[in-house]
Amino acid sequence: MCRDKRVSIFIAYITLLSFVSKGIHASEPDFGSTRVVFQTNYGDIEFGFYPSVAPKTVEHIFKLVRLGGYNTNHFFRVDKGFVAQVADVAGGRSAPMNEEQRAVAEKNVVGEFSEVKHVRGILSMGRHADPDSGSSSFSMLLGDAPHLDGTYAIFGKVTKGDETLRKLEQLPTRREGIFVMVSFLLQLFSFHSFHLKQV
């Protein structure tokens, strides 16, 4: 009886571990095959997309990348432990935009809210009060932000370059209302994309 009881407990433990493991993996979406890299004078940051979580947002941001929309744009906000936010393309670039870039940059994307959590490295769309007002500004999470869960669209995550994000967190900042802004222009020199081989 004792042995049978131990076996039953062991099986129950294995079943529980399997359930927990599945739960953990279920909360981590699969990346698409595309990676985007943008270069700053503090280092490169690479990120991947979550097309199964926010397909319209991924398509929109990637189209802007392919058009060169983010080139010469900048981070306007770096709030240590919270977010590093990229400016809207339409107003954040130092180079003039062509008609196609402007047309895409000024489009709004429907809010694709999900159960994915806002943790460090996550990419989350910026927006105004209207949940469907996201256009081209987005944040890279510098820490956990559960108060954003379910209300801001997550569309990807940083895959390389956390050391660059840590450098950004050390930059001098100033507060403007509710925002913590970078004290000088932190420009993105260029964005480019590449495809990984499908496994």
Buried (B, 14 or more C-beta within 10 A) or exposed (E): EEEEEEEEEEEEEEEEEEEEEEEEEEEEBEBBEBBBBBBBEBBEBBBBBBBEBBBBBBBBBBBBBBBBBBBBBBBBBBBBEBBBBBBBBBEBBEEEBEEEBBEBBEEBBBBBBBEBBBBBBBBBBBBEEEBEBBBBBBBBBBBBBEEBBBEBBBBBBBBBBBEBBEBBBEBEBEEEEEEBBBEEEBBBEBBBBEEEEEE
